[in-house]
Amino acid sequence: MKYKLGDFVRFVDEKMEGYVTRIIDEQMIGVTTEDDFEIPVLASKVTSVHGQSKVVGDEEPEELTHIPAAEFKANGVHVAVVSDANIGALVHLYIINQTSYQLLASVTAEEQKHYKGLFAGLIEANSLAKIHSAKLSDLQLWPKFEFQILFHSKHNHPLKKPLTVREQFKAKDFAGAKTQIPFLKQQGWLIQLDEPELIIDAEKLKESFFKPAEEKLEVKKPAAEIDLHIEKLRDDYQFLTSSEILNIQLSNFKNELDAAIVHQMPDITFIHGTGNGILKHELHKRLSKHPKVQTFMDAQKEKFGYGATKVILK
C-alpha cells in the first residue's frame, strides 16, 4: 500500500480527486471528494497528486530557546489531537514533549489482540512527533494505544522511571474546549500521559472510619445547579486578582462535585458563564479525568447558552 491518510489523489478513470481518509485493506482505500463524500476505490485506480497532501503539523516546529538546568522540567508528556488542514474529519495524533528530557518513545496499537507498531523514535526536549492519523468520526473503532517511554537527560537530575500508559480514547476526551497546542500553531485537544496518580493513604482512610461521630463532618447535599460566578461566591471579589478568582471557583467546583458524588446524585450542573473560556476549559479538563464522571455536556442551551456544563455521574 503506497498511500497514507491525508494523501491527495486523482482518479485514473474519472475526473475526480480528493484526499485519502480511510485505509480499508491492502488493495482498497477511501477517498473523500470535494463534496465531502467518501468513495471506496482500488488503490490501483488512483494516482498521487504531488504537492497537495500537506497536513497540519508537517511544518517545522517553532524555534525554541534552551531551558537552563535550574529550570529543569520533569513532567509534561502529552498526546495532542489536531484536525487536518484539508480534511475536517481527519485528525492527527502527536506526542508532545514539554519536559527537559529526551524521550525514547514506542507507540503500539492493539485491535482485538492484534498488535501494530505505530511509532518508535527519539523525541527531543520541547518538541513533538506525529504518531498516528484517523477519522474522529470513527472514534469507537480506534485501537487501544500503548505508550512506552524512557526518559534521558544529560542534566544533573534524578533518574525518572519509565512510563507505560494504555489509553483507549473516549468521546469525553474530546468533549472539552480545544486549546492551543504547544509547538503547533493549531487548536486541538491535549491529554497528559504523565499526570501524577492520586495516592490514597490507606492508614488515614482507615482512621477516618473509626472517628467518633462528633468528629465527622456532615457533607451537605448540593443544589442541582451550582453558580460559579465569583460574585455569587465572594463579597470582596472586586479586590481579588484573576488567578485568585479562578482558584476560588475551582475550589468550589471540586467541593460541590465531591458532595454530589457522596450523595450519589445522578447529575449536577455548573454555571460558569462564557467569558474568556478559561474556567470552562479548566472544568472540562478536570471532568475528563475524573473516575466518577460518566460524561459531561453543554447544559440546556436555551436556558444557559454555552455558559453551563451538565455532569453525568456514575
C-alpha positions as CSV (number, residue, x, y, z in Angstrom):
1,M,0.0,0.0,0.0
2,K,1.7,3.2,-1.2
3,Y,-0.9,5.7,0.1
4,K,-1.4,7.1,3.6
5,L,-4.1,9.1,5.3
6,G,-4.1,12.7,4.1
7,D,-2.6,12.0,0.6
8,F,-4.2,13.9,-2.3
9,V,-5.0,11.6,-5.2
10,R,-6.7,11.7,-8.6
11,F,-8.9,9.0,-10.1
12,V,-7.5,7.3,-13.2
13,D,-10.7,6.6,-15.0
14,E,-12.8,9.6,-13.8
15,K,-12.5,13.3,-13.5
16,M,-12.4,13.3,-9.7
17,E,-9.9,13.9,-7.0
18,G,-9.8,14.0,-3.2
19,Y,-8.0,13.1,0.0
20,V,-7.3,9.6,1.4
21,T,-9.4,9.4,4.5
22,R,-9.5,5.6,5.1
23,I,-7.2,2.6,4.6
24,I,-9.7,-0.2,4.1
25,D,-7.2,-3.1,3.3
26,E,-4.1,-3.8,1.2
27,Q,-6.0,-3.0,-2.0
28,M,-8.8,-0.6,-1.1
29,I,-8.8,2.9,0.2
30,G,-11.5,5.5,0.9
31,V,-11.2,8.9,-0.9
32,T,-13.2,11.9,0.2
33,T,-14.0,14.3,-2.6
34,E,-14.7,18.0,-2.5
35,D,-18.4,17.3,-1.8
36,D,-17.3,15.6,1.4
37,F,-18.5,12.2,0.2
38,E,-16.1,9.2,0.8
39,I,-15.7,6.8,-2.1
40,P,-14.2,3.3,-1.7
41,V,-11.8,2.7,-4.6
42,L,-9.0,0.3,-5.6
43,A,-5.6,1.9,-4.8
44,S,-4.5,1.0,-8.4
45,K,-7.3,3.2,-9.7
46,V,-5.9,6.4,-8.3
47,T,-2.7,8.3,-8.6
48,S,-0.9,10.7,-6.3
49,V,-1.0,14.5,-6.9
50,H,2.2,15.7,-5.5
51,G,2.4,19.0,-3.5
52,Q,-1.2,18.7,-2.3
53,S,-1.0,16.4,0.7
54,K,0.4,18.7,3.3
55,V,-1.2,18.1,6.7
56,V,-1.3,20.0,10.0
57,G,1.9,19.8,11.9
58,D,4.2,18.8,9.0
59,E,5.6,22.3,9.1
60,E,8.8,22.8,11.1
61,P,8.2,23.4,14.8
62,E,8.9,26.9,16.1
63,E,12.5,27.5,17.2
64,L,12.7,27.1,21.0
65,T,15.1,28.6,23.5
66,H,17.3,26.3,25.6
67,I,15.9,25.6,29.1
68,P,18.5,26.2,31.8
69,A,19.3,23.3,34.2
70,A,17.9,25.3,37.1
71,E,14.5,25.3,35.3
72,F,14.5,21.6,34.6
73,K,11.0,20.4,33.9
74,A,10.3,16.7,34.8
75,N,6.7,16.4,33.8
76,G,4.8,17.4,30.6
77,V,4.3,14.4,28.2
78,H,1.0,14.8,26.3
79,V,-0.9,13.4,23.4
80,A,-2.2,16.1,21.2
81,V,-5.1,15.6,18.7
82,V,-5.4,18.2,15.9
83,S,-7.6,18.4,12.8
84,D,-6.1,18.1,9.4
85,A,-5.9,21.4,7.5
86,N,-7.6,20.0,4.4
87,I,-10.0,17.3,5.7
88,G,-12.0,18.3,8.7
89,A,-13.0,14.7,9.6
90,L,-9.3,13.6,9.8
91,V,-7.2,14.2,12.9
92,H,-3.5,13.6,13.6
93,L,-2.1,12.4,16.9
94,Y,1.2,13.7,18.3
95,I,3.4,13.1,21.3
96,I,4.2,16.5,22.8
97,N,7.3,16.6,24.9
98,Q,7.2,19.6,27.2
99,T,9.8,18.1,29.6
100,S,13.5,18.8,29.7
101,Y,14.2,15.1,29.0
102,Q,14.9,13.4,25.7
103,L,12.2,10.8,25.2
104,L,12.8,7.4,23.7
105,A,9.2,6.5,22.7
106,S,7.4,3.5,21.3
107,V,3.7,3.5,20.4
108,T,1.7,0.3,19.7
109,A,-1.9,-0.1,18.6
110,E,-4.0,-3.1,19.8
111,E,-7.2,-4.2,18.0
112,Q,-8.8,-7.4,19.1
113,K,-5.5,-8.9,20.3
114,H,-3.7,-7.9,17.1
115,Y,-0.8,-5.5,17.6
116,K,0.8,-3.0,15.3
117,G,3.8,-0.7,16.0
118,L,2.9,2.9,15.1
119,F,5.9,4.8,16.1
120,A,9.4,4.4,17.6
121,G,12.0,7.1,17.9
122,L,13.7,9.9,19.9
123,I,11.7,13.0,20.8
124,E,13.9,15.9,21.9
125,A,13.1,18.1,24.8
126,N,10.4,20.7,23.9
127,S,9.5,19.1,20.6
128,L,6.9,16.8,19.1
129,A,6.4,13.7,16.9
130,K,3.4,12.6,14.8
131,I,2.4,9.1,15.7
132,H,-1.0,8.3,14.0
133,S,-3.8,9.6,11.9
134,A,-7.5,8.6,12.0
135,K,-11.0,9.9,11.4
136,L,-12.6,11.4,14.5
137,S,-16.0,10.1,13.5
138,D,-14.5,6.5,13.8
139,L,-13.5,7.1,17.4
140,Q,-15.4,4.0,18.5
141,L,-13.2,2.0,16.1
142,W,-9.9,3.4,17.2
143,P,-7.5,0.9,18.7
144,K,-6.1,0.9,22.2
145,F,-2.8,2.7,22.3
146,E,0.1,1.6,24.5
147,F,2.8,4.3,25.1
148,Q,6.2,3.2,26.4
149,I,8.6,6.0,27.2
150,L,12.1,6.1,28.5
151,F,13.5,9.4,29.9
152,H,17.1,10.5,29.3
153,S,18.9,13.7,30.2
154,K,22.5,14.9,30.5
155,H,21.5,17.3,33.2
156,N,22.2,16.6,36.8
157,H,18.7,15.4,37.7
158,P,17.4,12.3,39.4
159,L,16.6,9.3,37.1
160,K,12.9,9.1,36.2
161,K,11.1,5.7,35.9
162,P,10.0,4.6,32.5
163,L,6.4,5.4,31.6
164,T,3.9,2.9,30.3
165,V,0.3,4.1,29.6
166,R,-2.5,2.2,27.9
167,E,-5.1,4.6,26.5
168,Q,-8.5,3.9,25.0
169,F,-9.7,7.3,23.8
170,K,-13.4,8.0,24.5
171,A,-15.8,10.7,23.4
172,K,-15.5,12.6,26.7
173,D,-11.8,13.1,26.0
174,F,-12.9,15.4,23.2
175,A,-15.9,17.0,24.9
176,G,-14.0,19.9,26.3
177,A,-12.9,23.1,24.6
178,K,-9.9,23.0,22.3
179,T,-6.7,24.6,23.5
180,Q,-3.5,25.9,21.8
181,I,-1.2,23.0,21.1
182,P,2.5,23.7,22.1
183,F,4.9,23.8,19.2
184,L,2.0,23.8,16.7
185,K,0.1,26.9,15.5
186,Q,-3.1,25.0,15.9
187,Q,-6.0,24.4,18.3
188,G,-6.7,20.9,19.5
189,W,-7.1,18.6,22.4
190,L,-4.3,17.9,24.9
191,I,-4.2,14.8,27.1
192,Q,-1.5,14.4,29.6
193,L,0.2,10.9,29.9
194,D,2.5,11.6,32.9
195,E,-0.1,13.1,35.2
196,P,0.6,12.1,38.8
197,E,-1.8,9.5,40.0
198,L,-3.9,10.1,43.0
199,I,-2.4,8.3,46.0
200,I,-4.7,7.2,48.8
201,D,-3.2,6.9,52.2
202,A,-4.8,3.6,53.4
203,E,-4.0,4.2,57.1
204,K,-5.6,7.7,57.1
205,L,-8.6,6.3,55.3
206,K,-8.9,3.5,57.9
207,E,-8.6,6.0,60.8
208,S,-11.4,8.1,59.3
209,F,-13.9,5.2,59.7
210,F,-13.2,5.0,63.4
211,K,-13.5,8.7,64.2
212,P,-16.1,9.5,66.9
213,A,-19.4,10.7,65.4
214,E,-18.8,14.3,66.7
215,E,-15.5,14.5,64.8
216,K,-17.1,13.5,61.4
217,L,-18.1,16.4,59.2
218,E,-21.5,16.2,57.6
219,V,-21.4,16.7,53.9
220,K,-24.3,18.9,52.7
221,K,-26.2,17.8,49.6
222,P,-25.5,20.4,46.9
223,A,-28.2,22.0,44.7
224,A,-28.8,20.6,41.3
225,E,-27.3,23.8,39.7
226,I,-24.2,25.5,41.1
227,D,-23.4,29.1,40.1
228,L,-19.6,29.6,39.9
229,H,-19.7,33.3,39.1
230,I,-17.4,34.9,41.6
231,E,-19.9,37.5,42.7
232,K,-22.1,34.5,43.9
233,L,-19.1,33.1,45.9
234,R,-17.4,36.1,47.5
235,D,-18.5,39.6,48.5
236,D,-15.0,41.0,48.2
237,Y,-14.4,39.8,44.6
238,Q,-13.6,43.4,43.4
239,F,-10.3,43.1,45.3
240,L,-9.2,39.7,44.0
241,T,-6.8,39.0,41.2
242,S,-7.7,36.9,38.2
243,S,-5.7,33.9,39.5
244,E,-7.3,34.2,43.0
245,I,-10.8,34.3,41.4
246,L,-10.1,31.2,39.3
247,N,-8.7,29.3,42.3
248,I,-11.8,30.1,44.4
249,Q,-14.1,29.0,41.6
250,L,-12.2,25.7,41.0
251,S,-12.2,25.0,44.8
252,N,-16.0,25.5,45.0
253,F,-16.4,23.3,41.9
254,K,-14.4,20.5,43.5
255,N,-16.3,20.7,46.8
256,E,-19.7,20.7,45.2
257,L,-18.7,17.8,42.8
258,D,-17.4,15.8,45.7
259,A,-20.6,16.4,47.7
260,A,-22.7,15.3,44.7
261,I,-20.7,12.1,44.5
262,V,-21.1,11.4,48.2
263,H,-24.9,11.9,47.9
264,Q,-25.0,9.7,44.8
265,M,-26.7,12.4,42.7
266,P,-27.3,11.3,39.1
267,D,-26.1,14.6,37.7
268,I,-25.1,18.2,38.6
269,T,-24.9,21.4,36.6
270,F,-22.2,24.0,36.9
271,I,-22.9,27.5,35.7
272,H,-19.6,29.1,34.6
273,G,-20.6,31.7,32.0
274,T,-18.9,32.2,28.7
275,G,-16.3,35.0,29.4
276,N,-12.8,34.1,28.1
277,G,-13.4,30.4,28.4
278,I,-10.7,29.7,30.9
279,L,-12.9,28.5,33.7
280,K,-14.9,26.3,31.3
281,H,-11.7,24.8,29.9
282,E,-10.3,24.1,33.4
283,L,-13.6,22.4,34.5
284,H,-13.7,20.2,31.4
285,K,-10.0,19.3,31.9
286,R,-10.7,18.0,35.4
287,L,-14.0,16.3,34.5
288,S,-12.4,14.4,31.6
289,K,-10.0,12.7,34.0
290,H,-12.4,12.2,37.0
291,P,-13.1,8.5,37.7
292,K,-16.6,9.1,38.9
293,V,-17.7,11.2,35.9
294,Q,-19.5,9.2,33.2
295,T,-19.8,12.1,30.7
296,F,-20.5,15.9,30.5
297,M,-22.1,18.3,28.0
298,D,-23.4,21.8,27.5
299,A,-26.4,22.2,29.7
300,Q,-29.8,23.4,28.2
301,K,-28.5,25.9,25.6
302,E,-31.9,27.6,25.6
303,K,-31.5,28.4,29.3
304,F,-27.8,28.9,29.7
305,G,-26.4,29.3,26.2
306,Y,-22.9,27.9,26.3
307,G,-22.4,29.1,29.9
308,A,-23.1,25.9,31.8
309,T,-21.9,22.3,31.9
310,K,-24.1,19.3,32.9
311,V,-22.1,16.5,34.6
312,I,-23.5,12.9,34.5
313,L,-22.1,10.9,37.4
314,K,-21.5,7.1,37.6
